[in-house]
Amino acid sequence: MAKRIGIATVGGDCPGTNPTIRAIGKTLQSLGGYELIGFQDGFLGLATNDTIPLGGDALSGILTTGGTILGTSRDRPESVHLDNQVVDATETIQKNIKQNRLDALVILGGKEAQESAYKLSQRGVRVLTMPLTIDNDIVETDATIGYYSATSVAAEAIDRLHSTAYSHHRIIIVEVMGRETGWLTLAAGLAGGADVILIPEIAYDEEAVAGAILNRLKEGKRFSIVAVSEGAISQDNRRFFEHAREINRKLRKGKDEEQVTRRLEALEEQAAGNTMHLAHQLRRFTGLETRVTILGYLQRGGVPSAADRVMATQMGTACAVMVHKGVTGCMVAMQNQAIVPVPLEQVAGNVKRIPLDHSLLSSARHVGTSLGEQP
């Protein structure tokens, strides 16, 4: 009897998902004795048992397509949206896994997908994961599938904005995705020649950013491009929230402290995403006309780049081989050009932030890019 393998995509879509599904499915076909079953819309499909077969021609023609043929959602096993309410569907998902006689489940997605898969593995589910996200913020892997495609899209956007910034003598701020980390903004900013790059890992000084732009004016450069992560935050805001949390710790204890802390964290996230405020401040400090372009979902859409297709194929085939060998409870990772299984307990709950001594940051400083730091 053929072994049955389930597969689902979880969380935000990203380029390279379909090539990954294709690689896993075609490799299982070549190994023989496997049946691949897709669950639609992530954990929602696992909860409602919404499946599609992925045999025959189902995997043909998807190597170059964006999005995911399986659909996706941000639902997690403990919080699935069913019948206009949010329910804990963990036990239902386990029941459906047994009902479908799955020998293994492959989950494709970002941080949330890794965390949910780890929880399922702790409950005895045989699961493997693949790191797919444009943010490149998953630990224990050199890069994530989707990151290179999104970098190319963001860099091309910056390229195109140079001409209008130059023609109208403007500051143009380009907001790039990345709430917790700045990998995408940093890479796209370097590739596109941004004059200022602001990332969550380095709180920026508004006057330092304005100073860098004014220095360009003195050199006769009457325009500037600022690439900013959606999660970048100013030094003033970071100091404010750190001070507020310290006061909260001194004044409150127990559950009340936890509630206030969560509220402060939510407010800090809102402050970090205020690109329009940054535009206002730069206009005030420099006197230059300032415009904002928010790339948003453009970065997640479209055809995956050649680099992502190659990585998806390489890692997807390795995932299928690991399934064949009985590997479970692991994420398939790329480390120093080698593909290895990493225990999910080492991945779940962690975020790969840019180290402050990273060579990309050094390169940015050496070519004269401002990171919003005081000189």
Secondary structure by P-SEA (a helix, b strand, c coil): cbbbbbbbcccccccaaaaaaaaaaaaaaaaccbbbbbbccaaaaaaaccccccccccccccccccccccccccccccccccccccccaaaaaaaaaaaacccbbbbbbcaaaaaaaaaaaaacccbbbbbbcccccccccccccaaaaaaaaaaaaaaaaaaaaaaaccbbbbbbccccccaaaaaaaaaacccbbbcccccccaaaaaaaaaaaaaacccbbbbbbccccccaaaaaaaaaaaaaaaaccccaaaaaaaaaaaaaaaaaaaaaaaaaaaaaaacccbbbbbbbccccccccccaaaaaaaaaaaaaaaaaaaaccccccccccccbbbbcccccccccccccccccaaaaaaaaacccccccc
